[in-house]
Amino acid sequence: MVWDHKLKSSYFKLDSDSKEANRVLYPKKSFQNIAILLRALNLTTEEVCEALLEGNADVLGTELLESLLKMASTEEEEQKLKECEDDSPVKLGSAAERFLKAVLHIPFAFKRVDAMLCITNFESDVEYLKKCFQTLEAACEELRSSRMFLKLLEAVLKTGRCMNARTNQGDAQAFKIDTLLKLIDVKGADGKTTLLYFVEQEIIRPQGAHLFSTNNQTPKSTPNEDAKRRKLALQAVSGLSSELNNVIKAAAMDSDVLGSDVSKLSRGIRNIREVVRLNQAVGLVESSQKFCESMNSFMQMAEEEIIRIQALESVALSLVKEITEYFHGIPAKEEAYRFRIFMEVRDFLTNLDRVCKEVGMINE
């Protein structure tokens, strides 16, 4: 093999490092991690080098590749190692240094490691992004189709009309979604009860009657029956958080981070293509052939997958823009607060749940 470094086949060990006085490099924590991983994976130095030469990412795995990348040496360190003769154990005092020297015999070793790390992470990164964009789509659908959320908005509008009956806003036909959060700040005459409490009562009364009628029961005005209706309605209202589960998940996302993650996939492919180009330029056809074949095969698959991810991203962000414009009445801004609508609804639901518990305790 072209990378023959005259080391005997052996597992990478550090147990004699403490006794060896002559170290070329300052010991790194990643050296110890490498030793542990190689023993766990039952790999030799030669097997690691062979996997790097052939681009066999499955043999090494994500954890080992990450540790190898942390082991990357500076130009000064590489020069020191290259100045050491392979048959001079006095100068190369540690097993870690001997292992690193063996790895450095491979052309563009750490660029290979970076490329292979991209491969091992690709599937999980793609699945994560798919799940995120599917969650955003589902969140938009939940806001559009939730009957209870619509009843809530109607109750807010009705309460607002009552409060502004003698003003020019007394016949309001709509309101911005961020108004929901203001319901918490507006207090009643007692200085404690918030406007949200009255909104909830506005939902509970008709909702309780509706639930009774769907059970083929005729609503009665006795105190006992009224209490039952309120309890049923309260259960329905307090279940809104579960109904808008994907909205709550979407509220925790950041549009900039998602966009960066999608770009990272494409950037990884560009890095792999560059490593392939560098290896081909060296002219070591025999040693780089398998590596290039492995990388090219992956890139063909990955580029098709990235196109699908970008399509999912486009659809999801388009739906978010539509739902934001629907509830806010203005075009959604292209900024980090693109998912603001989900955050507003989530924060409102948190307070709604609290009020539900308080109302439930009062009715007991």
Buried (B, 14 or more C-beta within 10 A) or exposed (E): EEBEBEBEEEBBEBEEBEEBEEBBBEBBEBBBBBBBBBEEBEBBBBBBBBBBBBBBBEBBBBBBBBBBBBBBBEEEBBEBBEEBEBEEEEBBBBBBBBBBBBBBBBBBBBBBBBBBBBBBBBEEBBEEBBEBBEBBBBBBBBBBEBEBBEBBBBBBBBBBBEBEEEEEEEEEEEBEBBBBBBBBEEEEEEEEBBBBBBBBBBBBBBBBBBBBEEEEEEBEEEEEBBEBBBBBBBBBBBEBBEBBEBBBBBBEBEBEEBBEBBEEBBEBBEBBBEBBEBBBEEEBEEBBBBBBEBBEEBBEEBEEBBEEBBEBBEEBBEBBBEBBEBBBEEEBEEEEBBBBBBBBBBBBBEBBBEBBEBBBEEEE
